[in-house]
Every structure is written in C-alpha cells, then in structure tokens.
Amino acid sequence: MADLSAATQSPSVSSTSSGAEPSAPGGAGGPGACPALGTKSCGSSCAEYSQPQGSHYVLEHIDVKTGSDLGVSEKPPVIDVISSLNKTELVNEHVLARLLTDFSVHDLIFWRDVKKTGFVFGTTLIVLLSLAAFSVISVVSYLILALLSVTISFRVYRSVIQAVQKSEEGHPFKSYLDVDITLSSEAFHNYVNAAMVHVNRALKLIIRLFLVEDLVDSLKLAVFMWLMTYVGAVFNGITLLILADLLIFSVPIVYEKYKTQIDHYVGIVRDQTKSIVEKIQAKLPGIAKKKAE
C-alpha cells in the first residue's frame, strides 16, 4: 500500500519539479519554489496555478475596458448621407427661396429699401435711355464689357495683393462660384405650370374679346386701341417704356401718401364712367335683351 501511494504521488511531484524554473538571482529560488509567489511554501495557491484552470483564472481577472467605460458610445454614429441630386435640389431650393424672399415687387415699387429700389430704378432707366440712343447690340455689348472690366480688374488686383502678402486666400469669387444655380427638373416644371396658368388665362381673354363674347368689352378694347394709335404717332416704344418705368417707381409712392384724396377723385370718375356705360348698354338692343333675361 505504501508503494502504491508513492507511485500515485510521484507524477504530480515530478510534474511540479519539472515545471518549476530556477528563480532569478536574489530571489528565493530552488527546485521547490513556487512559480506563482516565488516562495518555497505556497500551499494550495501553487496547486491552483499549476493546474490548467490557471489560464481561466488569468482571463477572469483581466480588466477589459469596453467602449462605454472609455466614454465612447457603443452605437455607431448616424451619418446623414445625402445624394448629390438631393443636395443640388436643396441648394437650388435655398437659393431660389432666398432670391424670391429678397425680391419683392411690392416693396420695390413702394421704396421700402431705398438703396435697392434706387439701384433697380437707376439701372433700368440708364438701360432704356441707352436703348433710345444706341442699338440693342451696342447697349448689350457695352454692358458686358463694363461688367468684364470690373470683374477682371478686381481679379488681377486680388492676385497681386496675395502675391505681395504671400497669402493663400484663393479665388476672390470662390463663394459665388461654389453656389449651385442649376435648376432641377421639378422646379422647372413648377415654374412652367405656374406660367401656363397665366398664359391660358390670357388666351381665353383674347379669344373672348376678338370673338365678341361681350360686346361692351370688345368695344372698350377697340376704343383703347384707337387711342393708342395717337400715342404711337407721338411716342415710340422706347419712349413708352421710359415713361412706364418712371410711372411704376413714382405713382405707387405718391398714391400711398395721398391715398384719401386720390380715392375720392377716382370714385367720382368711376361713377361717371359706370353711368355712361349703362346708357350705352341701354341703347344697344342686344345688350338690353340680355340684361332683361
């Protein structure tokens, strides 16, 4: 029995002695030294370390920091990916909305912004006066040359300044060059549909007037065209456009200041015109029968 117990214990002892390594100089070395604690007597600790479960022990005691411990969100960041077409439509919508918001005909002709109205009024008046003195081709050519002279001069000036100061500011018109002004097909169709409403309305009105659906309206058009023959004998088209430009930028502001007096006299003229039209309609037999029915 003693031999059997010695035989059963010998493998563990031999494995322990063969698995132990000599300790470093200055340490508690020896064939019976504990590889885990570096001592000769370690008790159960050495047995636990020598067993295969020691690898699990090491893994269980490793402090693995996750993304949440480091302050990093475990969820991947959500990136809003917009296609180039959608981005172009957004830019177009933004630019067009900004232009339509900034450009208001009502505010323009009522001089809400004096600088903007003055610029538009002065530019249109100069162009019309130029067209009255020169041909259309000459006026357009001079305008393009003037614009190119300003942009080229400014471009060369900024290039020289950047070369002298050794700065890298880039193209002076880069912010304007980066603006995407292409018109999307959807926006184009929307504008065309809006324009077609007015075109169809104008066509219906023209057909109604020339085919004499209402005799009084057709007579009004005839009288107006007869008066325009005298106007055309005195003024040409450019002169009429100049007068229209002056009236557009002067009449609304005058009317706003003297609205009460103007409305009073306009009411008187309207009543007189209405009474004259009623007398004419009473003398026309077709109109009288139509009103009676």
Residue frames as qw, qx, qy, qz and C-alpha x, y, z in Angstrom:
[[0.000, 0.884, 0.467, 0.000, 0.00, 0.00, 0.00],
 [0.305, -0.784, 0.106, 0.529, 2.81, 2.41, 0.74],
 [0.389, -0.125, 0.601, 0.687, 4.35, 1.68, -2.65],
 [0.208, 0.620, 0.674, 0.344, 1.02, 2.38, -4.40],
 [0.115, -0.937, -0.257, 0.206, 0.59, 5.73, -2.63],
 [0.370, -0.593, 0.336, 0.632, 4.14, 6.70, -3.51],
 [0.371, 0.157, 0.698, 0.592, 3.52, 5.72, -7.11],
 [0.112, 0.792, 0.575, 0.171, 0.35, 7.81, -7.34],
 [0.209, -0.920, -0.076, 0.322, 2.02, 10.86, -5.84],
 [0.576, -0.286, 0.394, 0.657, 5.15, 10.68, -7.93],
 [0.394, 0.527, 0.496, 0.566, 3.63, 12.09, -11.18],
 [0.096, -0.954, -0.245, -0.142, 2.41, 15.27, -9.54],
 [0.535, -0.733, 0.173, 0.383, 5.68, 15.76, -7.75],
 [0.600, -0.041, 0.478, 0.640, 7.68, 15.15, -10.87],
 [0.269, 0.717, 0.454, 0.456, 5.48, 17.45, -12.91],
 [0.250, -0.960, -0.117, 0.042, 5.82, 20.13, -10.31],
 [0.574, -0.583, 0.315, 0.480, 9.54, 19.80, -10.06],
 [0.538, 0.166, 0.540, 0.626, 9.97, 19.62, -13.82],
 [0.159, 0.814, 0.433, 0.352, 7.62, 22.55, -14.48],
 [0.350, -0.893, -0.060, 0.275, 9.38, 24.84, -11.97],
 [0.581, 0.660, -0.113, 0.463, 12.04, 27.16, -13.30],
 [0.586, -0.207, -0.328, 0.711, 15.03, 28.42, -11.33],
 [0.101, -0.928, -0.307, 0.185, 14.32, 31.71, -9.69],
 [0.384, 0.828, -0.104, 0.396, 16.04, 34.89, -10.64],
 [0.558, 0.118, -0.468, 0.675, 19.21, 35.85, -8.84],
 [0.060, -0.206, 0.351, -0.912, 18.50, 37.33, -5.48],
 [0.691, -0.230, -0.140, -0.671, 15.09, 35.64, -5.23],
 [0.618, -0.273, 0.668, -0.310, 14.01, 32.62, -3.19],
 [0.597, 0.379, -0.595, -0.382, 14.98, 30.03, -5.81],
 [0.348, -0.241, 0.881, -0.213, 15.14, 26.29, -5.53],
 [0.168, -0.068, -0.890, -0.419, 13.52, 23.31, -7.06],
 [0.128, -0.525, -0.827, 0.152, 10.55, 23.55, -4.71],
 [0.001, 0.272, 0.134, -0.953, 9.98, 27.26, -5.19],
 [0.384, 0.633, 0.627, -0.241, 6.52, 28.39, -6.11],
 [0.359, 0.227, 0.451, 0.785, 6.38, 29.82, -9.65],
 [0.089, -0.788, -0.480, -0.375, 3.38, 31.97, -8.71],
 [0.413, -0.906, -0.084, -0.050, 4.52, 33.50, -5.43],
 [0.434, 0.678, -0.453, 0.383, 8.25, 32.94, -5.59],
 [0.445, -0.564, 0.552, -0.424, 8.31, 31.18, -2.17],
 [0.132, 0.221, -0.966, 0.004, 9.08, 27.67, -1.07],
 [0.057, 0.353, 0.898, -0.256, 5.79, 27.01, 0.66],
 [0.228, -0.033, -0.236, -0.944, 2.67, 28.22, -1.05],
 [0.445, 0.189, 0.706, -0.517, 0.04, 25.73, -0.10],
 [0.544, 0.506, 0.667, -0.051, -2.94, 25.46, -2.35],
 [0.257, 0.838, -0.081, -0.474, -2.00, 28.53, -4.39],
 [0.055, -0.503, 0.755, 0.416, 0.75, 26.67, -6.24],
 [0.369, 0.190, 0.908, 0.057, -1.58, 23.78, -6.94],
 [0.405, 0.753, 0.418, -0.307, -4.18, 26.10, -8.41],
 [0.153, 0.798, -0.341, -0.472, -1.56, 27.85, -10.51],
 [0.181, -0.339, 0.868, 0.314, -0.10, 24.57, -11.80],
 [0.490, 0.385, 0.774, -0.111, -3.49, 23.24, -12.90],
 [0.253, 0.323, 0.584, 0.701, -4.85, 24.01, -16.40],
 [0.095, -0.843, -0.528, -0.036, -7.59, 26.11, -14.79],
 [0.400, -0.533, -0.049, 0.744, -4.93, 28.77, -14.15],
 [0.186, 0.144, 0.471, 0.850, -5.42, 30.14, -17.68],
 [0.212, -0.689, -0.597, -0.351, -9.10, 30.67, -16.93],
 [0.466, -0.689, -0.332, 0.445, -8.10, 32.37, -13.70],
 [0.340, -0.246, 0.179, 0.890, -5.89, 34.83, -15.54],
 [0.011, 0.356, 0.578, 0.734, -8.59, 35.60, -18.13],
 [0.323, -0.730, -0.598, -0.075, -11.22, 36.11, -15.46],
 [0.438, -0.709, -0.196, 0.517, -9.05, 38.65, -13.63],
 [0.354, 0.085, 0.307, 0.879, -8.09, 40.71, -16.68],
 [0.143, 0.680, 0.387, -0.607, -9.86, 44.06, -16.59],
 [0.322, 0.279, 0.606, 0.672, -11.04, 44.59, -20.15],
 [0.120, 0.486, 0.231, -0.834, -12.36, 48.08, -20.72],
 [0.395, 0.555, 0.696, 0.226, -15.25, 48.39, -23.11],
 [0.214, 0.446, 0.281, 0.822, -16.25, 51.35, -25.22],
 [0.375, -0.801, -0.350, -0.308, -18.76, 52.52, -22.61],
 [0.677, -0.587, -0.141, 0.422, -16.01, 52.61, -19.94],
 [0.502, -0.043, 0.190, 0.843, -13.85, 54.77, -22.18],
 [0.146, 0.593, 0.212, -0.763, -16.70, 57.23, -22.79],
 [0.146, 0.190, -0.652, -0.719, -17.30, 56.07, -26.35],
 [0.718, 0.157, 0.215, -0.643, -20.83, 55.35, -27.41],
 [0.502, -0.063, 0.854, 0.122, -21.39, 51.75, -28.37],
 [0.573, 0.660, 0.475, -0.099, -23.86, 52.74, -31.05],
 [0.514, 0.110, 0.359, 0.772, -22.22, 53.78, -34.30],
 [0.078, 0.468, 0.102, -0.874, -22.73, 57.43, -35.19],
 [0.504, 0.621, 0.600, -0.004, -25.60, 58.08, -37.54],
 [0.207, -0.306, 0.359, 0.857, -24.41, 59.85, -40.67],
 [0.516, 0.668, 0.352, -0.405, -26.93, 61.61, -42.83],
 [0.387, -0.114, 0.655, 0.639, -25.93, 60.62, -46.32],
 [0.452, 0.711, 0.237, -0.484, -27.50, 62.84, -48.96],
 [0.703, 0.300, 0.480, 0.431, -27.09, 62.06, -52.60],
 [0.277, -0.147, 0.226, 0.922, -25.67, 64.64, -54.98],
 [0.082, -0.469, -0.604, -0.639, -29.06, 65.11, -56.64],
 [0.400, -0.756, -0.515, 0.050, -30.85, 65.79, -53.36],
 [0.456, -0.491, -0.094, 0.736, -28.07, 68.13, -52.29],
 [0.175, 0.116, 0.402, 0.891, -28.37, 70.04, -55.56],
 [0.230, -0.633, -0.604, -0.426, -32.13, 70.33, -55.12],
 [0.467, -0.703, -0.393, 0.365, -31.66, 71.60, -51.57],
 [0.364, -0.297, 0.110, 0.876, -29.17, 74.22, -52.75],
 [0.022, 0.330, 0.542, 0.773, -31.44, 75.23, -55.61],
 [0.340, -0.718, -0.589, -0.147, -34.42, 75.49, -53.31],
 [0.471, -0.609, -0.245, 0.589, -32.39, 77.52, -50.82],
 [0.276, -0.126, 0.264, 0.915, -31.04, 79.91, -53.47],
 [0.095, -0.440, -0.599, -0.662, -34.38, 80.36, -55.20],
 [0.400, -0.729, -0.550, 0.072, -36.21, 80.84, -51.92],
 [0.421, -0.503, -0.116, 0.746, -33.68, 83.43, -50.87],
 [0.149, 0.066, 0.399, 0.902, -33.97, 85.28, -54.18],
 [0.230, -0.569, -0.633, -0.472, -37.77, 85.23, -54.07],
 [0.452, -0.693, -0.463, 0.318, -37.77, 86.36, -50.46],
 [0.363, -0.399, 0.025, 0.842, -35.34, 89.21, -51.03],
 [0.005, -0.042, -0.464, -0.885, -37.00, 90.32, -54.27],
 [0.139, 0.604, 0.733, -0.282, -40.47, 91.70, -53.63],
 [0.209, 0.468, 0.429, 0.744, -42.07, 93.84, -56.32],
 [0.306, -0.847, -0.402, -0.165, -44.38, 95.48, -53.80],
 [0.566, -0.690, -0.027, 0.451, -41.51, 96.54, -51.55],
 [0.539, 0.022, 0.338, 0.771, -39.51, 97.58, -54.59],
 [0.111, 0.572, 0.421, 0.695, -42.02, 99.99, -56.12],
 [0.400, -0.857, -0.278, -0.167, -43.02, 101.38, -52.71],
 [0.288, 0.695, -0.398, 0.526, -39.39, 102.24, -51.90],
 [0.811, -0.576, -0.084, -0.062, -39.21, 100.11, -48.74],
 [0.735, -0.350, 0.204, 0.544, -35.47, 99.72, -49.28],
 [0.225, 0.917, -0.054, -0.326, -34.20, 102.97, -50.77],
 [0.200, -0.593, 0.679, 0.383, -30.82, 101.58, -51.83],
 [0.440, 0.118, 0.867, 0.202, -32.26, 98.55, -53.60],
 [0.406, 0.759, 0.497, -0.110, -35.05, 100.49, -55.28],
 [0.074, 0.892, -0.214, -0.390, -32.68, 103.26, -56.30],
 [0.303, -0.388, 0.777, 0.393, -30.27, 100.75, -57.84],
 [0.434, 0.360, 0.812, 0.153, -33.02, 98.98, -59.81],
 [0.285, 0.876, 0.322, -0.217, -34.66, 102.23, -60.91],
 [0.040, -0.820, 0.375, 0.431, -31.37, 103.82, -61.94],
 [0.369, -0.214, 0.826, 0.370, -30.18, 100.74, -63.80],
 [0.428, 0.521, 0.732, 0.094, -33.40, 100.28, -65.76],
 [0.207, 0.923, 0.148, -0.287, -33.60, 103.98, -66.60],
 [0.148, -0.684, 0.545, 0.462, -29.98, 104.08, -67.84],
 [0.411, 0.034, 0.859, 0.305, -30.52, 100.96, -69.96],
 [0.377, 0.713, 0.590, -0.028, -33.70, 102.37, -71.51],
 [0.095, 0.922, -0.092, -0.363, -32.07, 105.72, -72.22],
 [0.280, -0.467, 0.713, 0.441, -29.14, 103.90, -73.79],
 [0.434, 0.311, 0.820, 0.207, -31.50, 101.89, -75.97],
 [0.292, 0.871, 0.330, -0.215, -33.12, 105.15, -77.07],
 [0.043, 0.873, -0.340, -0.347, -29.75, 106.49, -78.24],
 [0.021, 0.473, -0.841, -0.263, -27.99, 103.31, -79.45],
 [0.721, 0.061, -0.559, -0.406, -28.91, 99.96, -80.94],
 [0.879, -0.405, 0.076, -0.238, -29.69, 96.91, -78.82],
 [0.911, 0.164, -0.185, 0.330, -26.49, 95.16, -79.89],
 [0.314, 0.586, -0.311, 0.679, -24.35, 98.13, -78.88],
 [0.497, -0.617, 0.225, -0.567, -26.01, 98.50, -75.49],
 [0.970, -0.235, 0.007, -0.064, -25.67, 94.79, -74.68],
 [0.787, 0.329, -0.230, 0.468, -22.02, 94.78, -75.80],
 [0.076, 0.646, -0.315, 0.691, -21.16, 97.82, -73.70],
 [0.707, -0.537, 0.161, -0.431, -22.86, 96.36, -70.63],
 [0.986, -0.069, -0.067, 0.135, -20.96, 93.07, -70.95],
 [0.587, 0.476, -0.260, 0.601, -17.66, 94.91, -71.48],
 [0.227, -0.684, 0.274, -0.637, -18.28, 97.06, -68.40],
 [0.874, -0.408, 0.108, -0.242, -19.06, 94.01, -66.28],
 [0.929, 0.139, -0.119, 0.321, -15.99, 92.14, -67.52],
 [0.314, 0.651, -0.284, 0.630, -13.80, 95.18, -66.88],
 [0.495, -0.649, 0.276, -0.507, -14.90, 95.30, -63.24],
 [0.958, -0.250, 0.116, -0.083, -14.51, 91.56, -62.58],
 [0.834, 0.335, -0.153, 0.410, -11.17, 91.19, -64.37],
 [0.130, 0.712, -0.310, 0.616, -9.71, 94.26, -62.66],
 [0.644, -0.580, 0.285, -0.410, -10.77, 93.02, -59.25],
 [0.997, -0.029, 0.009, 0.076, -9.40, 89.53, -60.00],
 [0.653, 0.482, -0.237, 0.534, -5.98, 90.92, -61.02],
 [0.160, -0.727, 0.297, -0.598, -5.90, 93.28, -58.05],
 [0.820, -0.461, 0.217, -0.260, -6.58, 90.48, -55.56],
 [0.951, 0.162, -0.077, 0.252, -3.96, 88.28, -57.22],
 [0.396, 0.624, -0.299, 0.603, -1.32, 91.00, -56.89],
 [0.440, -0.663, 0.299, -0.526, -2.24, 91.60, -53.24],
 [0.958, -0.247, 0.113, -0.089, -1.98, 87.89, -52.47],
 [0.825, 0.351, -0.169, 0.409, 1.40, 87.67, -54.21],
 [0.127, 0.687, -0.332, 0.633, 2.79, 90.64, -52.29],
 [0.555, -0.535, 0.369, -0.519, 1.44, 89.50, -48.92],
 [0.275, 0.261, -0.925, 0.000, 2.20, 85.82, -49.69],
 [0.535, 0.021, 0.583, -0.611, -1.24, 84.77, -48.58],
 [0.058, -0.054, -0.934, -0.347, -3.34, 81.90, -49.85],
 [0.410, 0.250, 0.410, -0.775, -6.84, 83.32, -49.80],
 [0.425, 0.297, 0.836, 0.181, -7.74, 81.71, -53.11],
 [0.118, 0.428, 0.555, 0.704, -10.08, 82.97, -55.77],
 [0.098, 0.038, 0.310, -0.945, -11.87, 86.20, -54.76],
 [0.623, 0.011, -0.166, -0.764, -15.14, 84.99, -56.30],
 [0.212, 0.094, -0.972, 0.031, -14.92, 81.44, -54.89],
 [0.254, 0.240, 0.718, -0.602, -18.00, 81.86, -52.69],
 [0.567, 0.463, 0.024, -0.681, -20.04, 82.83, -55.76],
 [0.433, 0.382, -0.741, -0.343, -18.50, 80.12, -57.94],
 [0.020, 0.039, -0.971, 0.235, -19.42, 77.43, -55.40],
 [0.501, 0.267, 0.418, -0.709, -23.09, 78.40, -55.47],
 [0.204, 0.148, 0.905, 0.344, -25.01, 75.85, -57.49],
 [0.360, 0.360, 0.107, -0.854, -27.58, 77.68, -59.59],
 [0.161, -0.013, -0.871, -0.464, -28.66, 74.75, -61.74],
 [0.605, -0.026, 0.125, -0.786, -32.41, 74.39, -62.00],
 [0.307, -0.017, 0.948, -0.081, -33.83, 70.97, -61.19],
 [0.145, -0.214, -0.773, -0.579, -36.43, 69.39, -63.43],
 [0.207, -0.596, -0.755, 0.182, -39.05, 69.52, -60.66],
 [0.111, -0.606, -0.194, 0.763, -38.54, 73.23, -60.07],
 [0.015, 0.149, -0.525, -0.838, -38.60, 73.88, -63.82],
 [0.172, -0.394, -0.837, -0.339, -41.91, 72.06, -64.18],
 [0.182, -0.646, -0.587, 0.452, -43.35, 74.01, -61.25],
 [0.047, -0.495, 0.076, 0.864, -42.44, 77.34, -62.84],
 [0.090, -0.026, -0.708, -0.700, -43.75, 76.23, -66.22],
 [0.171, -0.520, -0.835, -0.048, -47.05, 75.11, -64.70],
 [0.126, -0.660, -0.376, 0.638, -47.41, 78.44, -62.88],
 [0.006, 0.359, -0.338, -0.870, -46.69, 80.33, -66.10],
 [0.065, -0.207, -0.849, -0.481, -49.12, 78.19, -68.09],
 [0.040, -0.638, -0.698, 0.321, -51.96, 79.27, -65.81],
 [0.029, 0.676, 0.041, -0.735, -51.42, 82.91, -66.81],
 [0.004, 0.212, -0.678, -0.704, -50.88, 82.02, -70.48],
 [0.022, -0.387, -0.901, -0.197, -54.13, 80.08, -70.66],
 [0.008, -0.717, -0.501, 0.485, -55.99, 82.89, -68.93],
 [0.012, 0.552, -0.247, -0.796, -54.58, 85.41, -71.45],
 [0.006, -0.009, -0.828, -0.560, -55.54, 83.19, -74.39],
 [0.003, -0.570, -0.819, 0.070, -59.10, 82.86, -73.13],
 [0.004, -0.725, -0.235, 0.647, -59.34, 86.63, -72.68],
 [0.005, -0.372, 0.509, 0.776, -58.04, 87.27, -76.19],
 [0.021, -0.238, -0.895, -0.377, -60.48, 84.80, -77.73],
 [0.023, -0.666, -0.684, 0.298, -63.35, 86.28, -75.73],
 [0.000, 0.675, 0.026, -0.738, -62.52, 89.84, -76.83],
 [0.053, 0.319, -0.610, -0.723, -61.88, 89.16, -80.52],
 [0.117, -0.265, -0.902, -0.320, -64.85, 86.81, -80.94],
 [0.308, -0.299, -0.031, -0.903, -67.10, 89.41, -79.25],
 [0.360, -0.328, -0.860, 0.156, -68.42, 87.30, -76.41],
 [0.149, -0.751, -0.444, 0.464, -69.23, 90.55, -74.61],
 [0.404, 0.740, 0.289, 0.453, -69.87, 93.50, -76.94],
 [0.228, -0.970, 0.030, -0.077, -69.02, 96.14, -74.34],
 [0.677, -0.539, 0.361, 0.347, -65.64, 94.62, -73.54],
 [0.666, 0.273, 0.448, 0.530, -64.82, 94.34, -77.23],
 [0.178, 0.899, 0.212, 0.340, -65.80, 97.98, -77.74],
 [0.465, -0.859, 0.162, 0.140, -63.59, 99.00, -74.85],
 [0.717, -0.215, 0.439, 0.496, -60.66, 97.26, -76.50],
 [0.492, 0.596, 0.406, 0.487, -61.42, 98.95, -79.81],
 [0.073, -0.980, -0.071, -0.169, -61.55, 102.40, -78.20],
 [0.609, -0.686, 0.287, 0.277, -58.32, 101.74, -76.32],
 [0.693, 0.057, 0.467, 0.546, -56.51, 100.63, -79.49],
 [0.309, 0.812, 0.312, 0.385, -57.83, 103.71, -81.34],
 [0.285, -0.954, 0.095, 0.001, -56.35, 105.95, -78.64],
 [0.723, -0.420, 0.390, 0.385, -53.06, 104.05, -78.81],
 [0.643, 0.508, 0.335, 0.466, -52.74, 104.92, -82.49],
 [0.048, 0.952, -0.004, 0.302, -52.43, 108.58, -81.48],
 [0.606, -0.727, 0.304, 0.104, -49.99, 107.71, -78.73],
 [0.817, -0.012, 0.403, 0.413, -47.86, 105.71, -81.19],
 [0.468, 0.760, 0.188, 0.410, -47.77, 108.66, -83.57],
 [0.150, -0.938, 0.185, -0.252, -46.17, 110.80, -80.85],
 [0.452, -0.634, 0.622, -0.086, -44.03, 108.30, -78.93],
 [0.624, 0.330, -0.694, -0.143, -42.05, 105.26, -79.96],
 [0.854, -0.286, -0.433, -0.041, -41.75, 102.03, -78.00],
 [0.590, 0.038, -0.449, 0.670, -38.61, 103.00, -76.05],
 [0.101, -0.346, 0.147, -0.921, -40.15, 106.30, -75.00],
 [0.723, -0.398, -0.242, -0.511, -43.23, 104.50, -73.73],
 [0.828, -0.163, -0.468, 0.264, -41.02, 102.10, -71.77],
 [0.328, 0.193, -0.357, 0.853, -39.18, 105.05, -70.21],
 [0.398, -0.381, 0.006, -0.834, -42.47, 106.67, -69.23],
 [0.842, -0.310, -0.378, -0.229, -43.74, 103.36, -67.84],
 [0.678, -0.007, -0.496, 0.542, -40.56, 103.00, -65.78],
 [0.040, 0.268, -0.257, 0.928, -40.99, 106.49, -64.35],
 [0.607, -0.363, -0.144, -0.693, -44.65, 105.87, -63.56],
 [0.831, -0.194, -0.520, 0.020, -44.01, 102.49, -61.92],
 [0.598, -0.099, -0.461, 0.648, -41.49, 103.94, -59.49],
 [0.017, 0.144, -0.162, 0.976, -43.35, 107.20, -58.81],
 [0.522, -0.351, -0.352, -0.693, -47.12, 106.58, -58.84],
 [0.700, -0.360, -0.615, 0.047, -47.27, 103.97, -56.03],
 [0.437, -0.187, -0.447, 0.758, -45.35, 106.10, -53.54],
 [0.143, -0.148, -0.055, -0.977, -47.43, 109.16, -54.43],
 [0.606, -0.356, -0.511, -0.494, -50.64, 107.16, -54.07],
 [0.625, -0.300, -0.633, 0.345, -49.54, 105.89, -50.67],
 [0.226, -0.104, -0.308, 0.918, -49.01, 109.44, -49.41],
 [0.336, 0.123, 0.017, -0.934, -52.22, 110.91, -50.87],
 [0.017, -0.167, -0.975, -0.145, -54.45, 107.86, -50.81],
 [0.151, 0.561, 0.658, -0.480, -57.58, 109.56, -49.42],
 [0.247, 0.630, -0.078, -0.732, -57.70, 112.39, -51.95],
 [0.155, 0.286, -0.782, -0.532, -56.89, 110.09, -54.89],
 [0.060, 0.261, 0.963, -0.038, -59.54, 107.55, -53.91],
 [0.241, 0.606, 0.437, -0.620, -62.13, 110.33, -53.73],
 [0.322, 0.590, -0.308, -0.673, -61.48, 111.56, -57.27],
 [0.094, 0.155, -0.933, -0.312, -61.11, 108.03, -58.65],
 [0.198, 0.383, 0.852, -0.297, -64.52, 107.18, -57.18],
 [0.342, 0.646, 0.145, -0.667, -66.07, 110.16, -58.95],
 [0.268, 0.469, -0.638, -0.549, -64.53, 109.15, -62.30],
 [0.033, 0.019, 0.998, 0.048, -65.64, 105.55, -61.78],
 [0.309, 0.508, 0.659, -0.461, -69.22, 106.57, -61.13],
 [0.367, 0.648, -0.140, -0.653, -69.29, 108.77, -64.23],
 [0.175, 0.344, -0.837, -0.389, -67.83, 106.00, -66.38],
 [0.158, 0.188, 0.957, -0.155, -70.31, 103.48, -65.00],
 [0.385, 0.599, 0.414, -0.567, -73.26, 105.74, -65.80],
 [0.339, 0.586, -0.431, -0.597, -72.02, 106.29, -69.37],
 [0.066, 0.166, -0.964, -0.198, -71.57, 102.55, -69.91],
 [0.267, 0.369, 0.821, -0.344, -75.08, 101.90, -68.61],
 [0.413, 0.640, 0.084, -0.642, -76.52, 104.46, -71.03],
 [0.277, 0.464, -0.697, -0.472, -74.69, 102.84, -73.94],
 [0.052, 0.023, 0.998, -0.025, -75.87, 99.39, -72.91],
 [0.365, 0.481, 0.599, -0.526, -79.46, 100.64, -72.68],
 [0.436, 0.630, -0.173, -0.618, -79.34, 101.95, -76.25],
 [0.202, 0.328, -0.868, -0.312, -77.99, 98.68, -77.66],
 [0.796, -0.102, -0.136, -0.581, -80.89, 96.24, -78.28],
 [0.781, 0.101, -0.612, 0.066, -78.88, 93.03, -77.85],
 [0.252, 0.186, -0.653, 0.689, -77.45, 94.11, -74.50],
 [0.457, -0.194, 0.215, -0.841, -80.89, 95.30, -73.27],
 [0.858, -0.064, -0.329, -0.388, -82.49, 91.93, -74.01],
 [0.659, 0.146, -0.663, 0.325, -79.65, 90.08, -72.33],
 [0.010, 0.199, -0.550, 0.811, -79.98, 92.18, -69.16],
 [0.647, -0.156, 0.010, -0.746, -83.75, 91.70, -69.10],
 [0.854, -0.006, -0.501, -0.140, -83.38, 87.93, -69.26]]
